[in-house]
Amino acid sequence: MSTAAGLREVTTPYAVKIRSDNFLTGNGFITAQQAYPHRLKQDSVFQERVVVNTSYFRRYAEGQRVILHPSDFFYFGRTEDLLKIWDLPLFADRVFDPAKAGQKQYDGAPVTATHAEQCYCRHWLALLDKNAPTVNHRHDKTAESLIYWDRFMASNFVVLEPEQIGLGLIERFIPKAKRPNEMSHYDWLKLYKQYCDPSIDAKSLHNFLTVGWRRAIKFPFSYLKFKIAKPHH
């Protein structure tokens, strides 16, 4: 609600939404927002692209693909578009269900609960597109919803690394190496090439050398650990 209240006070065509514990070190996001002009009309819900940050933008969790998990660190775009994302109604309080006494109460139980970012995204996306998929638990997806989310990102976002944006992070958010579960700029660039502009150079080898090889090694172990530690049924 505080983000929406702030955006409603903005009088300029464009705005930045940034966490209060992050800061700006540059303005690369301004030119990047207009640098990818090709969009699929049927997939576009914003007037223009919205620039978002890769930090904590999850593409994977526990070794599995996830959807509807953009980061909440940074958004730049037209003010009207940012309000489409952040002007959300208050979530209803969860009422204790006596019939579930001694059981997990959350939405989607007993499978793993959604991340907060997924809860936000599924709400604002449903308001923009009645055909949008939803998530009832963290790993909830189908082949169709994976494609939908990839197409959505390709036509509506520009996904950039913090250094490309000019986004400063506090120390605890700065990893020693790129987190393999996060979206990378090159993940997004490959989607842009696939769905919007086949002529662009997406540098698949660069993505493999920076984060792809770590995914190939880590994810099977992450998934196995998840399955052993948390039985679902």
N, C-alpha and C positions, 0 to 999 in steps of 0.2 A: 504493500500500500504506500510506503514512503517513496519508493521509486516512481510509482505512477503519479503521486502528488507532485513530485519534483518535475516530471516530464510535462505535466499539465501547465506548469508555470513557464515553460520554455517558449520563447517568442521567435526563435530562429527556425529555419526550415530543417536544419540538421541538429542532432544532439548526440551526446556520449552518455552511456550508462556505465559507470565504473564502481567497483567496490571501494569502500572507504579505506581499506587497508592496502590498496594498490595505487599506483601513480603513473603519470605519463612521463616518458623520457624522449618522445619524438612524436611526429605526426604522419608516419607512413600510412596509417589507416585511411587518410583522406584521399590520396591518389589511388590506393588499392580498391576503394569502394566503387570507383568508376572504371577500373582497369579490366573488367570482365563483362563486356556489354551483352554477350549472347545469353539469352534465357529462353526457356520453353514457356510459352504463354499459358498453356494449360496447367503448368506446375507452379506458376508464380502467384504468390498471395500478397507480396509487398509491392509498393510503388517502385522501390529500388532495392538493390541488394543491401543486406545488413552485414557489417563486418563483425565477426566474433573471434574469440581467442581459443587456441588449442588446449590451454592448461585446464585440466579437469573436464574437457570435452570428451566423454568416454565413447569409444567405438567398440570396446570390448570390456567385459567384466568377468572375472573368474575364468578366463580363457574362452569366453563365448561372446559372439556378436550381441550388441544391445542396440536399441533404437531410442530415439527421442531423449537424448541426453546431452544437449549443448551446455557448455559452461555458462555460469552466471557472472563471470569476472568482468567481461567487457562487451559492450554493444555500441556500434556506431552506425547511424543511418538516418533516414528521414524521421523527424520527430513523430509523425503520424504512424510510421511503421513500428517504432519502438513502443509506442502506446498500445499497438495491437498485441505486443508480447507481454507487456508489464502491467497493463490496466486490467488486472484480474479481480474477480469478486473474492471475498474472503472464503476460505475453505470452511465447510461445515465442521463443527466439533464432532469427533468420533464418539459415539455413544457406546458405553459398555454393554455388551450382549451377554446377559446371564446364561443363555444357552451355551455360550462358549467358555464358561468358567473353567479355568485351568488349561485353556487352549490359547493359541495365538489369535489375537483379535484383528490384526491388520488386514488391509485389502490384499487379497491374493493368497492369504495363508492357506496351507503351510509352506508354500514355496517362498523364495527369498523376496523380501519387501523391495518395492521400487526405491530408487534413489530420489531425493527431494527434487533434483533437476528434472527427472522424468515426470514427476507429479506436476510441476509447473508447465512443462512443455505439452503434456497431453491435454491440459486444460486450454491453453491459448491456441493450440493447433486445432482442437475441436471447434473452437469458436470461429476459426477462419475457413475451415474446410470440413463439411459434414461427412466426407468420405475418408477423413484421416484415420489412421489406425490408432489404437490405444494400447496401453500396457497395464496389465493387472498384477504383474510381478516383474522383477528386475530383468529377467531373461525372456520375457514374453515377446514372441515374434513369429512371423510366418514368412515364407518366401516372398509373398506379395508385400508385406509390410516392410521388409528389408529394402525392396526395390523402391517402394514409395519414399522411404526416408532418404535413400541415396539421391533420388530425383529431386526431392525437396531441397536438400542441401545444395545440389548443383545449381539450381535456379534461384535460390533465395538468399544464400549466405555467401560470404567470402571468409574462408577459415584461414587464419594467419597465426604463425608463431608469435609469441610476445615480442621478440626482437623486430619482427616485420611491422608490427603495429606501432612500436614505440611504447610498450606497456611494461612498467616496472612492477616487479613482484617482491613481496616481503620474503625473507630468507627461507621460511619453511615451505614456500611454494616453488622454490627453485630446485629442480632435481639435478643430480650429478650427470645424468644422461636423459635423453628423451624417454618419457614413460611409454612403454609399448602398448598400453591399453588406451592411450589417448589418440584422438584424431591427429594427424599431421597435416601440414599445409599440402604436402604432396598426395596424401590420401584424397583430400578435397580436389586438388588439381586434376587427378585422374577421373574423378566424377564429372568435373566440368568438361573435360575432354570427351568423355563418353556420351554425355547427354546434351551438351550445349555447343561445343566448338571443337570438332575433330582435328582442326589444324594446329592446335596449341601443343607445345612440347611439355609433356607431363613428367619426364625424367623418372621412370619406374625404377631404374637402377639406383638412383640417388635415394629413393625411399627405402629400398632393400638394404642399402649399406648403412643407413642411419638408424632405422628402427625395424625393418622387416625381418632381418636375421634374428633379432632378439625375440620377436613374436614367435618365430618358428621354433625357437628353443624353449621359451618360457611357457607358452600357452598350454601345451599338453600337460605339463606338471601342475599349472594353476588349476586346470579343469579337474585333474585327478584329485588334487588336494580338496577342492570344493566338493566333489562327489563323496569322498571319504568322510569329510568332517561334517557334512550337513545333508543327511538323508532327507528326501522330500516327501515320501509317502509312507 
